[in-house]
């Protein structure tokens, strides 16, 4: 047990230090080569910012993994998970540099998720959520691919302000680490600790005002990893229910995905109702609504961190009193109430701006 702890701590520290040293170099090179994210109608920043932070996170995580025998064992145990994650990293970097076609990116994500599902990392049951248990083979593949690709894209879209995506990912990875430890998947804990270390080093440079963004090379990898590892842990729990019930793991995994996934669903529905493409650019994500309410990047990120931790706490406690389905409904309802209040405030702010403009024109 002590040797595992030493490996985990060492991987975390190595990855953190590696990223702290690597990111400033990436920033300098990106600025020199003009590899920056320029402000547009979807952006919350005002000046060009380097967008290759995902390179620092990925390389630092890899460094933390390979220095540990347990980390190398994880790669050998789940080769498709690591190879598909690497493919998405390259796709993300390609998109950051050359703006890859959205359709091609989506097809690659589906292929990666399907390949992973074919290795056995797929949901075989919903373990009683909404009364659903065993899934047939087709259902297993469909739901698994839908969850992985949906989460991958949702996390990509939540990366809109300084520190938000990295901080939410750090919280989520820590939750997955605790579950992995409880399931005695120590080699997976090393991998997650390395990723957490890379995120910690990255966040030092990503907090407002951000010196660098993670870009698609970071957000696609993080979304894919969280969904894939979450499914892996649920199915591992099903094989070792004496360590942790799969239903308990499933509700915890759900809690860390609520903010990015349900915010994306909410925004897509809102755009479709207005007759727009769900992928059209606007500022209606939850972090944008907080900014409209007068909060800055740092306060918005901190509030959403706290909200994420609250959801995890509810997932850990509430099922024992109300059951899994009611817990999920409760989390979604809380999220909906918060976003509706913020949306109403956005409408009020818009009308106030119109009235002020009319008054100024009248005076003129």
Secondary structure, DSSP 8 states (H G I E B T S, - for coil): -HHHHHHHHHHHHHHHHHHHHHHHHHHHHHHHTT-EE---TT-S-SS-EE--HHHHHHHHHHHHHHTSHHHHHHHHH-HHHHHHHHHHHHHHHHHHHH---HHHHHHHHHHHHHHHHHTT-S-SB-TTGGG--B--HHHHHHHHHHHHHHHHHHHHHH--STTHHHHHHHHHHHHHHHHHHHTT-HHHHHHHHHHHHHHHHHHHHHSSS-SB--HHHHHHHHHHHHHHHHHHHHHHHHH-TTT--HHHHHHHHHHHHHHHHHHHHHHHHHHHHTT--TT---S-SHHHHHHHTT--HHHHHHHHHHHHHHHHHHHHHTHHHH-HHHHHHHHHHHHHHHHHHHHHHHHHHHHHHHHHHHHHHHH-
